[in-house]
Amino acid sequence: MSVGFTEYIFGENMEGLIERADGLLYKAKQEGRNRICASLAQLGLKKAR
């Protein structure tokens, strides 16, 4: 199973969050089986609490 994982960035719309997670999922699939690709919130941006 491959997974794309990302964090919500405060103020971001749901479409942007899903697009980023979807891109990471495809990246994980391209890298092979049983992979996880993650992207954490960028420094300087507020995360949801």
C-alpha positions in Angstrom: 0.0 0.0 0.0 1.3 3.5 -0.9 0.3 6.6 1.0 0.6 10.4 0.5 0.6 12.3 3.7 0.5 16.0 4.3 -0.4 18.5 7.0 -3.2 21.1 6.7 -1.8 24.7 6.5 -3.9 27.2 8.3 -6.1 29.2 5.8 -5.6 26.6 3.0 -8.7 25.4 1.2 -9.6 21.7 1.1 -8.9 21.5 -2.6 -5.3 22.5 -2.1 -4.8 20.1 0.7 -6.2 17.2 -1.4 -4.2 18.1 -4.5 -1.0 18.1 -2.4 -1.8 14.7 -0.8 -2.8 13.3 -4.2 0.5 14.3 -5.7 2.4 12.7 -2.9 0.3 9.5 -3.3 1.3 9.3 -7.0 4.9 10.0 -6.1 4.9 7.2 -3.6 3.4 4.8 -6.2 6.1 5.8 -8.7 8.8 5.0 -6.2 7.6 1.5 -5.7 5.4 -0.6 -3.5 4.7 0.0 0.1 5.9 3.6 0.2 4.9 6.7 2.2 5.6 10.2 0.9 5.1 13.0 3.3 5.1 16.8 3.2 5.0 18.8 6.5 3.7 22.3 6.8 6.3 24.9 5.8 8.0 26.9 8.5 6.5 30.3 9.1 3.0 29.2 8.4 0.5 28.5 11.1 -0.8 25.0 11.5 -4.4 24.3 12.6 -4.8 23.4 16.2 
